[in-house]
Amino acid sequence: MAIKKTDDVFSMTAFDPSKLSESFRDFAEKGAAQTKDAYAKMKEAAEDATKTVEATLESAQAGTVELGLKAIDALRTNAENSLSHMEALLGVKSVAELFELQTAFLRKQAEVTVEQAKSMQEATKKVAEKVAAPSKSAAEKAMKGFKAA
């Protein structure tokens, strides 16, 4: 049996360099496109994360100011009540009147303190919700992205 030139396994005519370079070019183009897509997604995620952090910091700063002002208001109210009470004590004429003033002051101060605590608790809750809102929104967006993928 004679071997034909086209049947030769080692023949260079079976190797077509143009097909190899075309396949390599397709592979490289697909890789570049995938890399661009991945970069675009990563860039978008980084921008979203930056916006989330900025919004969170802005909310935290505004919340801190709001809580600070509430605390100052509570301190001012307590100081004014204490000064008024001291002025009233200066005019006491009997021990019975002293006990009556002191009891009324302590009762009023306890009520004010409870109201101030409720007010601070509500304000703190609102601030916490505002601070958490951007992160919550970003997490929900990310979860929708995972579900879609």
MIGUTI-890584 format. One record per residue (C-alpha): x, z, y. Coordinates in pm, whole numbers, padded with zeros to 5 digits, always signed. Each point is the difference from the previous one (the first is absolute). Layout:
XZY
...
***
This chain:
+00000+00000+00000
+00146-00107+00326
-00033+00207+00315
-00134-00188+00296
+00132+00067+00342
-00339+00133+00118
-00016+00245-00292
+00328+00161+00101
-00074+00359+00094
+00306+00020+00220
-00083-00314+00186
-00007+00036+00381
-00287-00244+00027
-00243+00279-00111
+00101+00212+00301
-00169-00098+00327
+00156+00189+00297
-00281-00103+00237
-00254+00189-00213
+00219+00309-00001
+00045-00001+00376
-00375-00060+00047
-00082+00297-00226
+00255+00215+00180
-00145-00103+00339
-00355+00087-00116
+00122+00336-00129
+00182+00073+00326
-00302-00103+00212
-00234+00220-00204
+00244+00291+00028
+00029-00048+00375
-00380-00016+00039
-00045+00317-00206
+00269+00174+00203
-00169-00104+00326
-00336+00127-00126
+00152+00329-00113
+00178+00040+00335
-00321-00075+00192
-00191+00260-00203
+00277+00255+00041
+00020-00068+00374
-00377+00039+00035
+00007+00325-00199
+00284+00134+00218
-00188-00094+00319
-00316+00167-00132
+00197+00311-00091
+00156+00009+00347
-00342-00031+00165
-00132+00276-00225
+00287+00233+00091
-00040-00075+00371
-00375+00064-00011
+00057+00321-00194
+00259+00124+00249
-00223-00085+00296
-00291+00186-00158
+00222+00296-00083
+00133+00015+00355
-00349-00020+00153
-00122+00261-00247
+00286+00232+00082
-00085-00022+00369
-00368+00065-00072
+00078+00303-00218
+00248+00129+00257
-00259-00020+00276
-00254+00185-00217
+00256+00273-00070
+00082+00032+00370
-00372+00021+00080
-00043+00276-00261
+00297+00192+00138
-00132-00035+00355
-00346+00124-00104
+00149+00297-00187
+00227+00089+00292
-00287-00019+00250
-00220+00215-00225
+00278+00257-00040
+00064+00015+00375
-00371+00040+00072
-00017+00275-00257
+00298+00181+00153
-00162-00020+00344
-00320+00146-00145
+00199+00281-00164
+00145+00097+00337
-00349+00087+00120
-00088+00222-00298
-00142+00339+00097
-00049+00156-00344
+00128-00012-00356
-00340-00123-00118
+00018-00291+00244
+00356-00076-00124
-00118-00018-00362
-00299-00213+00099
+00218-00248+00193
+00261-00010-00275
-00261-00058-00272
-00169-00278+00198
+00336-00163+00072
+00108+00008-00364
-00336-00141-00115
+00016-00279+00259
+00364-00074-00084
-00081-00023-00372
-00281-00249+00073
+00225-00205+00228
+00276-00001-00261
-00239-00125-00269
-00123-00279+00230
+00355-00093+00093
+00100-00012-00366
-00297-00227-00081
+00085-00225+00292
+00366-00024-00104
-00098-00066-00361
-00233-00285+00104
+00262-00147+00232
+00267+00026-00269
-00229-00173-00250
-00068-00284+00245
+00369-00040+00077
+00086-00003-00370
-00262-00269-00063
+00132-00209+00290
+00358+00038-00120
-00092-00089-00359
-00222-00296+00094
+00276-00265+00037
+00162+00103-00329
-00336+00005-00176
-00082-00345+00135
+00339-00136-00106
-00040+00148-00349
-00345-00153-00037
+00135-00339+00113
+00285+00027-00249
-00240+00089-00282
-00217-00300+00082
+00316-00214-00015
+00089+00141-00343
-00351-00058-00129
+00005-00360+00123
+00337-00067-00161
***
